[in-house]
Amino acid sequence: MAKTQTPKARAPRVGDWIETRGVHGQSPRRGEIVELLGRPGHQHYRVRWDEQHESIFYPSDGVIVQPRPKRQRTAK
């Protein structure tokens, strides 16, 4: 019997965006990953939030990681 394999989630990278859901009536937060910290299995990130401050962020449930937008090439 063949095993069903589920695709692995892509590991977050510098430049990706994090969105956290709001807690107790607060609006969601959004920030850009500016540095990867820790080691595989225990990763955390330095994030620059929309409010223009940075903090160390430990991922948890309710967090969405969106890949950074791809750059569009310009015609020469």
N, C-alpha and C positions, 0 to 999 in steps of 0.2 A: 504494500500500500504506500503510495507516494505521500510525502509530507507537503502540506500547504505552507508556503512561505509568505510571510507578510513583508511588505517593503519596509526597509529601515528608514526612520525619519532622518532627514538631513540635519547634521549638527549645525547649530547656529554659528555664524561667522561675523567678523567685524563688518559693520555696515548694515547688517540686518536690523529690522525694527521689532520691538517687543510691544505688545499691547496687553495690559492687565485690566481685568474687569473692575468696575467700581465696587467699593465696599460700603455697605450701610448708607446708600443714597448718594455716594460720591460718584462723579463721572469717571469713566475709564481713563487710564494713563497710557501715554505712548512715548517711547524713547528709542534712541539708536544705540546699538552695541558699539562701544568705542574700544573695548579691550576684553580679551578672553582671559579668565583667571582660573586657577585650580587645575585639576587633572581630569582625564576622562572618567566619567561616573560621578564626579564631584565638581563639575564646572559651575562657575558663576561668572558674572560679567560686570564690567564698569559700563554704566548706561548714562547717556546724556538725555535727560527727559525734556519734553516739550516746554516745561517751565524754565528751561535753561540752567538747570543744576545737574550735577552728576552724583551718582551714588553706586554702591556695590549692590548688585541684585542677585538673589538666589532664586532660580526658577521654581515654580510650584504649579498646582492645578489652576486652571482658569487663565493661563497665559498663552497667548498666541504669538508665534515667531513668524514674521513675514520676511522672505528674502529681500535683500536690497534691490531696488529697481535696476534693471539692466540699462546700461548706457546706450544711447542711440548713436550710431555712427553718422558722421556728417559726410556729405558728398564732397569730393575734391574737384 
